[in-house]
């Protein structure tokens, strides 16, 4: 599935099953919540925190997909093509960061 197809699929689901989009600010709050859930799993899987009983059974990929879903909702609501935005972001990074990371001694460059 391409990013554009994902945006279309989310839009179709929202307009049929989901009835309508939540407001942009509500979705921003939901995105923050979903990122927090992802961070919790990351901290327990790769960090120093131990799992609580309520954390067990959570799926890292599913948490990432939740973040992506809400981000796609926000893009759809605000008229952003994530394909175009990502392509522009690559252009920016290729210009600005062409040598930056290679010259970073912390990265072994």
TORKOL-4160 file (C-alpha; in steps of 0.2 Angstrom, whole numbers, padded with zeros to 4 digits, m for minus):
109
<pt num="1" X="0000" Y="0000" Z="0000"/>
<pt num="2" X="0007" Y="0017" Z="m0005"/>
<pt num="3" X="0005" Y="0032" Z="0007"/>
<pt num="4" X="m0008" Y="0040" Z="m0005"/>
<pt num="5" X="m0018" Y="0023" Z="m0005"/>
<pt num="6" X="m0017" Y="0023" Z="0014"/>
<pt num="7" X="m0023" Y="0041" Z="0015"/>
<pt num="8" X="m0038" Y="0036" Z="0003"/>
<pt num="9" X="m0041" Y="0020" Z="0013"/>
<pt num="10" X="m0042" Y="0029" Z="0030"/>
<pt num="11" X="m0053" Y="0043" Z="0022"/>
<pt num="12" X="m0065" Y="0029" Z="0016"/>
<pt num="13" X="m0066" Y="0020" Z="0032"/>
<pt num="14" X="m0069" Y="0037" Z="0042"/>
<pt num="15" X="m0083" Y="0042" Z="0030"/>
<pt num="16" X="m0092" Y="0025" Z="0031"/>
<pt num="17" X="m0088" Y="0016" Z="0047"/>
<pt num="18" X="m0081" Y="0030" Z="0057"/>
<pt num="19" X="m0095" Y="0042" Z="0052"/>
<pt num="20" X="m0085" Y="0058" Z="0052"/>
<pt num="21" X="m0067" Y="0064" Z="0057"/>
<pt num="22" X="m0065" Y="0070" Z="0075"/>
<pt num="23" X="m0060" Y="0088" Z="0075"/>
<pt num="24" X="m0042" Y="0092" Z="0071"/>
<pt num="25" X="m0038" Y="0097" Z="0089"/>
<pt num="26" X="m0046" Y="0081" Z="0096"/>
<pt num="27" X="m0035" Y="0071" Z="0083"/>
<pt num="28" X="m0020" Y="0080" Z="0089"/>
<pt num="29" X="m0023" Y="0075" Z="0107"/>
<pt num="30" X="m0027" Y="0057" Z="0101"/>
<pt num="31" X="m0010" Y="0057" Z="0092"/>
<pt num="32" X="m0001" Y="0063" Z="0107"/>
<pt num="33" X="m0010" Y="0049" Z="0117"/>
<pt num="34" X="m0005" Y="0036" Z="0104"/>
<pt num="35" X="0013" Y="0042" Z="0104"/>
<pt num="36" X="0013" Y="0040" Z="0123"/>
<pt num="37" X="0007" Y="0022" Z="0121"/>
<pt num="38" X="0021" Y="0019" Z="0109"/>
<pt num="39" X="0034" Y="0027" Z="0120"/>
<pt num="40" X="0028" Y="0016" Z="0135"/>
<pt num="41" X="0031" Y="0000" Z="0125"/>
<pt num="42" X="0047" Y="0006" Z="0118"/>
<pt num="43" X="0053" Y="0011" Z="0136"/>
<pt num="44" X="0048" Y="m0006" Z="0143"/>
<pt num="45" X="0055" Y="m0016" Z="0128"/>
<pt num="46" X="0071" Y="m0007" Z="0124"/>
<pt num="47" X="0073" Y="0004" Z="0140"/>
<pt num="48" X="0076" Y="0001" Z="0158"/>
<pt num="49" X="0058" Y="0000" Z="0164"/>
<pt num="50" X="0050" Y="m0017" Z="0167"/>
<pt num="51" X="0033" Y="m0022" Z="0160"/>
<pt num="52" X="0017" Y="m0019" Z="0171"/>
<pt num="53" X="0003" Y="m0032" Z="0169"/>
<pt num="54" X="m0007" Y="m0019" Z="0159"/>
<pt num="55" X="0007" Y="m0018" Z="0147"/>
<pt num="56" X="0008" Y="m0036" Z="0143"/>
<pt num="57" X="0001" Y="m0041" Z="0126"/>
<pt num="58" X="0003" Y="m0024" Z="0118"/>
<pt num="59" X="0010" Y="m0026" Z="0100"/>
<pt num="60" X="0024" Y="m0013" Z="0095"/>
<pt num="61" X="0018" Y="m0014" Z="0077"/>
<pt num="62" X="0000" Y="m0011" Z="0082"/>
<pt num="63" X="0005" Y="0004" Z="0092"/>
<pt num="64" X="0015" Y="0011" Z="0077"/>
<pt num="65" X="0000" Y="0009" Z="0066"/>
<pt num="66" X="m0011" Y="0018" Z="0078"/>
<pt num="67" X="0001" Y="0033" Z="0077"/>
<pt num="68" X="0001" Y="0032" Z="0058"/>
<pt num="69" X="m0018" Y="0031" Z="0057"/>
<pt num="70" X="m0021" Y="0047" Z="0067"/>
<pt num="71" X="m0007" Y="0056" Z="0058"/>
<pt num="72" X="m0015" Y="0051" Z="0041"/>
<pt num="73" X="m0032" Y="0057" Z="0048"/>
<pt num="74" X="m0024" Y="0074" Z="0052"/>
<pt num="75" X="m0016" Y="0075" Z="0035"/>
<pt num="76" X="m0033" Y="0071" Z="0027"/>
<pt num="77" X="m0041" Y="0084" Z="0037"/>
<pt num="78" X="m0029" Y="0098" Z="0033"/>
<pt num="79" X="m0027" Y="0094" Z="0015"/>
<pt num="80" X="m0009" Y="0088" Z="0016"/>
<pt num="81" X="m0002" Y="0075" Z="0004"/>
<pt num="82" X="0009" Y="0064" Z="0015"/>
<pt num="83" X="0018" Y="0058" Z="m0001"/>
<pt num="84" X="0022" Y="0076" Z="m0007"/>
<pt num="85" X="0027" Y="0081" Z="0011"/>
<pt num="86" X="0039" Y="0066" Z="0013"/>
<pt num="87" X="0047" Y="0069" Z="m0004"/>
<pt num="88" X="0050" Y="0087" Z="0001"/>
<pt num="89" X="0057" Y="0082" Z="0017"/>
<pt num="90" X="0069" Y="0070" Z="0009"/>
<pt num="91" X="0074" Y="0085" Z="m0002"/>
<pt num="92" X="0077" Y="0096" Z="0013"/>
<pt num="93" X="0087" Y="0082" Z="0022"/>
<pt num="94" X="0098" Y="0078" Z="0007"/>
<pt num="95" X="0102" Y="0097" Z="0005"/>
<pt num="96" X="0104" Y="0101" Z="0023"/>
<pt num="97" X="0111" Y="0085" Z="0030"/>
<pt num="98" X="0121" Y="0079" Z="0015"/>
<pt num="99" X="0137" Y="0078" Z="0025"/>
<pt num="100" X="0131" Y="0083" Z="0043"/>
<pt num="101" X="0129" Y="0065" Z="0049"/>
<pt num="102" X="0145" Y="0059" Z="0041"/>
<pt num="103" X="0155" Y="0072" Z="0050"/>
<pt num="104" X="0147" Y="0068" Z="0067"/>
<pt num="105" X="0160" Y="0060" Z="0078"/>
<pt num="106" X="0147" Y="0053" Z="0089"/>
<pt num="107" X="0140" Y="0043" Z="0074"/>
<pt num="108" X="0157" Y="0036" Z="0070"/>
<pt num="109" X="0159" Y="0047" Z="0055"/>
